[in-house]
Amino acid sequence: MMVFEPATSRQNKARVSCRPEHLEDGTYKLSVMGRDASGNSSGYENYKIEFEVFSQSMIT
């Protein structure tokens, strides 16, 4: 599920939370591009992050 929290006038920062369910183990890539209410791009490049999902406990 994705949740968007718009920017406040004080902080001027928006937040998007993504909490997918039941991802298979593996490596994933997330790429995000934003625009403001006027349609201006948030930058020249997308925000990109790579992450791994492990469903088994890693504590021994």
Phi and psi restraints in degrees (value plus and minus 20) as a CYANA .aco file:
   2 MET   PHI    -130.0   -90.0
   2 MET   PSI     117.8   157.8
   3 VAL   PHI    -147.5  -107.5
   3 VAL   PSI     108.2   148.2
   4 PHE   PHI    -125.9   -85.9
   4 PHE   PSI     106.9   146.9
   5 GLU   PHI    -133.5   -93.5
   5 GLU   PSI      92.0   132.0
   6 PRO   PHI     -85.9   -45.9
   6 PRO   PSI     139.6   179.6
   7 ALA   PHI     -85.6   -45.6
   7 ALA   PSI     127.0   167.0
   8 THR   PHI    -118.2   -78.2
   8 THR   PSI     139.0   179.0
   9 SER   PHI     -86.8   -46.8
   9 SER   PSI     -47.9    -7.9
  10 ARG   PHI     -93.6   -53.6
  10 ARG   PSI     -71.1   -31.1
  11 GLN   PHI    -113.2   -73.2
  11 GLN   PSI     -46.8    -6.8
  12 ASN   PHI      34.8    74.8
  12 ASN   PSI      17.9    57.9
  13 LYS   PHI    -147.8  -107.8
  13 LYS   PSI     110.8   150.8
  14 ALA   PHI    -118.3   -78.3
  14 ALA   PSI     143.6   183.6
  15 ARG   PHI    -158.8  -118.8
  15 ARG   PSI     118.2   158.2
  16 VAL   PHI    -141.8  -101.8
  16 VAL   PSI     104.1   144.1
  17 SER   PHI    -129.9   -89.9
  17 SER   PSI     112.6   152.6
  18 CYS   PHI    -147.2  -107.2
  18 CYS   PSI      99.0   139.0
  19 ARG   PHI    -147.5  -107.5
  19 ARG   PSI      58.1    98.1
  20 PRO   PHI     -87.9   -47.9
  20 PRO   PSI     131.6   171.6
  21 GLU   PHI    -128.9   -88.9
  21 GLU   PSI     126.3   166.3
  22 HIS   PHI      41.3    81.3
  22 HIS   PSI      24.0    64.0
  23 LEU   PHI     -95.6   -55.6
  23 LEU   PSI     118.8   158.8
  24 GLU   PHI     -88.6   -48.6
  24 GLU   PSI     133.3   173.3
  25 ASP   PHI     -78.5   -38.5
  25 ASP   PSI     122.1   162.1
  26 GLY   PHI     129.8   169.8
  26 GLY   PSI    -194.6  -154.6
  27 THR   PHI    -121.8   -81.8
  27 THR   PSI     114.6   154.6
  28 TYR   PHI    -145.8  -105.8
  28 TYR   PSI     133.9   173.9
  29 LYS   PHI    -143.3  -103.3
  29 LYS   PSI     115.7   155.7
  30 LEU   PHI    -140.5  -100.5
  30 LEU   PSI     110.7   150.7
  31 SER   PHI    -147.2  -107.2
  31 SER   PSI     110.3   150.3
  32 VAL   PHI    -151.7  -111.7
  32 VAL   PSI     117.3   157.3
  33 MET   PHI    -148.7  -108.7
  33 MET   PSI     117.6   157.6
  34 GLY   PHI    -140.1  -100.1
  34 GLY   PSI     140.1   180.1
  35 ARG   PHI    -158.7  -118.7
  35 ARG   PSI     129.5   169.5
  36 ASP   PHI    -106.2   -66.2
  36 ASP   PSI    -199.7  -159.7
  37 ALA   PHI     -81.7   -41.7
  37 ALA   PSI     -43.5    -3.5
  38 SER   PHI    -108.5   -68.5
  38 SER   PSI     -24.2    15.8
  39 GLY   PHI      72.3   112.3
  39 GLY   PSI     -13.9    26.1
  40 ASN   PHI     -94.9   -54.9
  40 ASN   PSI     115.5   155.5
  41 SER   PHI     -87.7   -47.7
  41 SER   PSI     129.7   169.7
  42 SER   PHI     -97.5   -57.5
  42 SER   PSI     -30.7     9.3
  43 GLY   PHI     150.5   190.5
  43 GLY   PSI    -197.9  -157.9
  44 TYR   PHI    -104.2   -64.2
  44 TYR   PSI     -44.8    -4.8
  45 GLU   PHI    -145.6  -105.6
  45 GLU   PSI     130.5   170.5
  46 ASN   PHI     -88.5   -48.5
  46 ASN   PSI     132.6   172.6
  47 TYR   PHI     -98.9   -58.9
  47 TYR   PSI     107.7   147.7
  48 LYS   PHI    -147.3  -107.3
  48 LYS   PSI     119.9   159.9
  49 ILE   PHI    -165.3  -125.3
  49 ILE   PSI     124.7   164.7
  50 GLU   PHI    -136.2   -96.2
  50 GLU   PSI     117.4   157.4
  51 PHE   PHI    -164.0  -124.0
  51 PHE   PSI     140.7   180.7
  52 GLU   PHI    -136.7   -96.7
  52 GLU   PSI     127.1   167.1
  53 VAL   PHI    -134.7   -94.7
  53 VAL   PSI     107.1   147.1
  54 PHE   PHI    -145.0  -105.0
  54 PHE   PSI     100.4   140.4
  55 SER   PHI    -108.9   -68.9
  55 SER   PSI     -37.5     2.5
  56 GLN   PHI    -110.7   -70.7
  56 GLN   PSI     129.2   169.2
  57 SER   PHI     -82.7   -42.7
  57 SER   PSI     117.1   157.1
  58 MET   PHI    -122.2   -82.2
  58 MET   PSI     -18.6    21.4
  59 ILE   PHI    -105.6   -65.6
  59 ILE   PSI     112.2   152.2
